[in-house]
Amino acid sequence: MRHPALGRPVNEAIGASSVAFDWRYSLWLGLLVGASMIFSLGLACAVPLAAFAAAAALSLSRRDALLLVILVWLVNQLVGFIFLDYPSTATTFAWGAVLGIIAVLATLAGQWVAGRLVNSRYAFTFAATFLIAFAVYEAALFTMSATLLGGTEIYTVAIQGRIFAINAAAFVGLLVLNHLATSIGLVDRPTITLAMTERHA
């Protein structure tokens, strides 16, 4: 399946190099980072990084997906230390670095899954990409908690259920925003989301 405008194979959207930014695309990335700031102010350390990782994996090239996730992580840390009074301790800084690394891993895992399910129905691919990104994110966090940094007490059914719900809602919201941005011409480059939508229309 080729994108009707640019003639690129669908699977090149995952992991491909981005073309030069135009102002609309830069604005779109800026809006996503701005949305992450709102999440950070409202949810602090519960910001849905897994949702951003999955959405970026589905709608951006590898470079842009990683750039977006790193910017979202950076904004979250800045908001925490500047506005939410995160303590300036070694443990806090360590957790901040760990969150960034794990968010990158979740993004790469999401793109790996999305690239291998490119011929599947898009609803299944979206769900699988989100679930894998979330699973990698939470499993890595638990591993760090259990082995190095502590904090395994938060791994209860109630707390993890709330975190899953927040990420799932954020993921759906990000996909809707991506669709709206495409509709108004803010995003016009080939992505797996658009390509699969066209194929299953």
ZILINHU-V279836 format. One record per backbone hydrogen bond with DSSP energy under -0.5 kcal/mol. NH is the residue of the N-H (numbers start at 0). CO is the residue of the C=O. E is the energy in kcal/mol with one decimal. If there is no record, write none. Layout:
nh = <NH & NH>
co = <CO & CO>
e = <E & E>
This chain:
nh = <2 & 6 & 9 & 11 & 12 & 13 & 14 & 25 & 26 & 27 & 28 & 29 & 30 & 31 & 32 & 33 & 34 & 35 & 36 & 37 & 38 & 39 & 40 & 41 & 42 & 43 & 45 & 46 & 48 & 51 & 52 & 53 & 54 & 55 & 56 & 57 & 58 & 59 & 62 & 64 & 65 & 66 & 67 & 68 & 69 & 70 & 71 & 72 & 73 & 74 & 75 & 76 & 77 & 78 & 79 & 80 & 81 & 82 & 83 & 85 & 88 & 92 & 93 & 94 & 95 & 96 & 97 & 98 & 99 & 100 & 101 & 102 & 103 & 104 & 105 & 106 & 107 & 108 & 109 & 110 & 111 & 112 & 113 & 114 & 115 & 116 & 117 & 119 & 124 & 125 & 126 & 127 & 128 & 129 & 130 & 131 & 132 & 133 & 134 & 135 & 136 & 137 & 138 & 139 & 140 & 141 & 142 & 143 & 144 & 145 & 146 & 147 & 148 & 149 & 149 & 153 & 154 & 155 & 159 & 160 & 161 & 162 & 163 & 164 & 165 & 166 & 167 & 168 & 169 & 170 & 171 & 172 & 173 & 174 & 175 & 176 & 177 & 178 & 179 & 180 & 181 & 182 & 183 & 184 & 185 & 186 & 192 & 194 & 195 & 196 & 197 & 198 & 199 & 200 & 200>
co = <7 & 2 & 0 & 8 & 9 & 10 & 12 & 21 & 22 & 23 & 24 & 25 & 26 & 27 & 28 & 29 & 30 & 31 & 32 & 33 & 34 & 35 & 36 & 37 & 38 & 39 & 42 & 43 & 46 & 47 & 48 & 49 & 50 & 51 & 52 & 53 & 54 & 55 & 15 & 60 & 61 & 62 & 63 & 64 & 65 & 66 & 67 & 68 & 69 & 70 & 71 & 72 & 73 & 74 & 75 & 76 & 77 & 78 & 78 & 79 & 86 & 88 & 89 & 90 & 91 & 92 & 93 & 94 & 95 & 96 & 97 & 98 & 99 & 100 & 101 & 102 & 103 & 104 & 105 & 106 & 107 & 108 & 109 & 110 & 111 & 112 & 114 & 116 & 120 & 121 & 122 & 123 & 124 & 125 & 126 & 127 & 128 & 129 & 130 & 131 & 132 & 133 & 134 & 135 & 136 & 137 & 138 & 139 & 140 & 141 & 142 & 143 & 143 & 143 & 144 & 150 & 151 & 153 & 155 & 156 & 157 & 158 & 159 & 160 & 161 & 162 & 163 & 164 & 165 & 166 & 167 & 168 & 169 & 170 & 171 & 172 & 173 & 174 & 175 & 176 & 177 & 178 & 179 & 181 & 180 & 180 & 57 & 190 & 191 & 192 & 193 & 194 & 195 & 196 & 197>
e = <-2.1 & -2.6 & -1.7 & -1.4 & -2.1 & -0.5 & -0.6 & -2.4 & -2.4 & -2.2 & -2.4 & -2.3 & -2.5 & -2.0 & -2.3 & -2.4 & -2.4 & -1.9 & -1.4 & -1.4 & -2.0 & -2.5 & -2.4 & -2.0 & -3.1 & -2.1 & -2.5 & -1.4 & -2.4 & -1.9 & -2.5 & -2.4 & -2.7 & -2.6 & -2.1 & -1.6 & -1.4 & -1.8 & -0.6 & -3.0 & -2.5 & -2.4 & -2.8 & -2.4 & -2.4 & -2.3 & -2.7 & -2.5 & -2.6 & -2.7 & -2.2 & -2.1 & -2.5 & -2.9 & -2.1 & -2.4 & -2.6 & -2.4 & -1.5 & -2.1 & -1.8 & -2.3 & -2.4 & -2.6 & -2.2 & -2.2 & -2.5 & -2.7 & -1.8 & -2.3 & -2.8 & -2.3 & -1.8 & -2.1 & -2.6 & -1.9 & -2.4 & -2.4 & -2.4 & -2.4 & -2.1 & -2.2 & -2.7 & -2.4 & -1.2 & -1.2 & -0.6 & -2.1 & -2.1 & -2.9 & -2.2 & -2.8 & -2.6 & -2.3 & -2.7 & -2.5 & -2.4 & -2.8 & -2.6 & -2.8 & -2.2 & -2.8 & -2.7 & -2.3 & -2.1 & -2.6 & -2.3 & -2.2 & -2.5 & -2.9 & -1.8 & -2.3 & -2.6 & -0.6 & -1.5 & -1.5 & -1.9 & -1.9 & -2.7 & -2.2 & -1.9 & -2.3 & -2.5 & -2.3 & -2.4 & -2.3 & -2.9 & -2.5 & -2.3 & -2.6 & -2.2 & -2.3 & -2.5 & -2.1 & -2.3 & -2.4 & -2.3 & -2.1 & -2.5 & -2.8 & -2.1 & -2.2 & -1.8 & -1.0 & -2.5 & -1.3 & -1.2 & -2.5 & -2.5 & -1.9 & -2.4 & -1.9 & -1.8 & -0.6 & -0.7>
